[in-house]
Amino acid sequence: MNNKGLERVDEVSQYYAPIEKLGMISALLFWGIAALSFAMPYSASILGKATADIIQAFFLVLVLAYFSISQVSSLYLVPRAELMRRKQLLSNSFGIPLSHDHTSLYYNNSFSPSVQRLGANTMENALFSKEIASRMLGRKRIIIFGYLLAWLIAFSLRHDNLELLTWITQLVFSGEILSEWLKLEILRFRHERTYDELYSHFLHKLGQDSPCATANVLNAFATYEAAKSTAGILLSTNDFQKLNPSLSKRWNQICEELDMQNEID
């Protein structure tokens, strides 16, 4: 997704900016909630019951805010951004503008507008997506298992006077972060499977106009988009920027191996 010496344009990225901002807020809330969840069992004995009650109330508010932000992002902002990206993908694949947003040098392969170009574009997307998701999972697994281990230890050592509502809320919060981790795991797996299917498609050079080739590409495109829609997760922009040079080089090599050499889109 990068061409050396030429300027890359991606106006669709504006739809992802609000998601990234909410993501930063959500990350701050996560660490605040995690810290409070471990401090609450001891707050009454150290700070007094009145202060402990205030901390518990503040904890409940933070969990509610965290849950609300995650739902707004996954149910509205991410689907809207992915819709615009999907329009841009189809516009590039078939040479027909479906939106006013302009992109340049976002996809790189030698196919003219066709179903085959859609397949190549989807394959490029799947390559980048699965690698970015894998990088994100490395951090996510450490955070999730570390938090759950600490939470289980804290729960086993809980005080008798802890309110049931607080522990139920902590359980809901733990379930929320577990859900995010599992969604990312499944997203990475489905993107990897889509990439493998399209790699096999182009490796065996199925006829461009054959019904079988068209069906294969459309199935891979639908699988890729369905995976993103189901997960409702935004892949990390920072990880994309770090991986972009190496992945672009890798994609260029793949294009050469499969006779999909780059050209400006």
Secondary structure as UniProt FT lines:
FT   TURN            4..5
FT   STRAND          9..10
FT   HELIX           11..15
FT   HELIX           17..47
FT   HELIX           49..72
FT   HELIX           73..77
FT   HELIX           78..94
FT   STRAND          103..104
FT   HELIX           115..156
FT   TURN            160..161
FT   HELIX           164..203
FT   TURN            204..205
FT   TURN            208..209
FT   HELIX           211..231
FT   HELIX           237..257
FT   TURN            258..259
//
